[in-house]
Amino acid sequence: MKPHDKLIKEAALRHLKPIGGIQKGRSRVWLVDCAWYVAMIEFQPSSWSKGAYLNVGAHFLWCPTEHLSFDFGYRKEGHAEFVTEEQFAPEADALAQRAALEVGLLRTKLASPLNIHSMTPKNTGQEWIDRLHRGISHALARQIDQAAFIFQSLLDSPHAPSSSNAEEYKRLLALLADLPAFEKRIIELIEVRRSALKLPPLNASPWGQAPG
């Protein structure tokens, strides 16, 4: 392991493991299980210099995707450059401490999925993902008309990502007439994504109590 990678991992173990952080494989990505989303911490490498940027955000687990994405939040610290181990060790430690702080802030901001629709999501470059999150949040908040408008717009979009996702949007749109069934389907989607990320099954409602 390269010296700067070793120092980053050691710092992450000190500050992220105590709050539930788990390293994703051997990557510089760490995940913290927050039930309906994961807090994602990335010590992003640079293509031109040794060191790391710090990205922290939420990946919502109801999204029908195979890839991790920053759905809320992203860049928190600019590039910390590695020069020597003595110089970089405190910088890596500071990045990991900031990451732990940001996870705490995420948990406060995202105590419930009901208010996502009122937030400004990070522009993922995939507008359909941002709209999906807002639609689900509107539905869980019992704002059915707004949710229906968003799901219908996803179906009508010429940039729909795939036919399989279109079928899911149709299903969610139809389930708006039965909100307990809608919530059950969202939890099913969360469980699928949790399993893919090797997270344990939920043993309670992912938001602590029934929405609304």
PETA-V744183 format. One record per residue. N is the residue number from 1. RES is the residue in one letter. D_FIRST is the distance of its C-alpha to the first C-alpha in whole Angstrom. Layout:
n: {N;N}
res: {RES;RES}
d_first: {D_FIRST;D_FIRST}
This chain:
n: {1;2;3;4;5;6;7;8;9;10;11;12;13;14;15;16;17;18;19;20;21;22;23;24;25;26;27;28;29;30;31;32;33;34;35;36;37;38;39;40;41;42;43;44;45;46;47;48;49;50;51;52;53;54;55;56;57;58;59;60;61;62;63;64;65;66;67;68;69;70;71;72;73;74;75;76;77;78;79;80;81;82;83;84;85;86;87;88;89;90;91;92;93;94;95;96;97;98;99;100;101;102;103;104;105;106;107;108;109;110;111;112;113;114;115;116;117;118;119;120;121;122;123;124;125;126;127;128;129;130;131;132;133;134;135;136;137;138;139;140;141;142;143;144;145;146;147;148;149;150;151;152;153;154;155;156;157;158;159;160;161;162;163;164;165;166;167;168;169;170;171;172;173;174;175;176;177;178;179;180;181;182;183;184;185;186;187;188;189;190;191;192;193;194;195;196;197;198;199;200;201;202;203;204;205;206;207;208;209;210;211;212}
res: {M;K;P;H;D;K;L;I;K;E;A;A;L;R;H;L;K;P;I;G;G;I;Q;K;G;R;S;R;V;W;L;V;D;C;A;W;Y;V;A;M;I;E;F;Q;P;S;S;W;S;K;G;A;Y;L;N;V;G;A;H;F;L;W;C;P;T;E;H;L;S;F;D;F;G;Y;R;K;E;G;H;A;E;F;V;T;E;E;Q;F;A;P;E;A;D;A;L;A;Q;R;A;A;L;E;V;G;L;L;R;T;K;L;A;S;P;L;N;I;H;S;M;T;P;K;N;T;G;Q;E;W;I;D;R;L;H;R;G;I;S;H;A;L;A;R;Q;I;D;Q;A;A;F;I;F;Q;S;L;L;D;S;P;H;A;P;S;S;S;N;A;E;E;Y;K;R;L;L;A;L;L;A;D;L;P;A;F;E;K;R;I;I;E;L;I;E;V;R;R;S;A;L;K;L;P;P;L;N;A;S;P;W;G;Q;A;P;G}
d_first: {0;4;6;8;6;6;10;11;10;12;15;15;15;18;20;20;20;23;25;23;20;18;15;16;14;10;11;12;16;17;21;24;26;30;32;33;30;27;25;22;20;17;15;16;14;17;18;19;17;13;14;15;19;20;22;23;26;28;28;31;31;35;34;34;31;28;26;24;26;27;30;31;29;26;25;25;23;23;20;18;17;14;16;15;13;17;18;15;15;19;18;15;18;21;19;18;22;23;22;23;27;27;26;29;31;31;32;35;36;35;37;39;39;42;42;39;42;43;40;39;36;33;34;31;33;35;38;39;36;37;40;40;38;41;43;42;42;46;47;45;47;50;51;52;53;50;48;50;50;47;46;49;48;45;47;49;46;46;42;42;38;39;42;41;40;43;45;43;44;48;47;46;49;51;50;51;54;53;50;49;48;46;44;44;43;40;39;39;36;34;34;33;30;29;29;27;24;25;26;29;33;35;37;39;40;37;39;40;44;46;46;49}
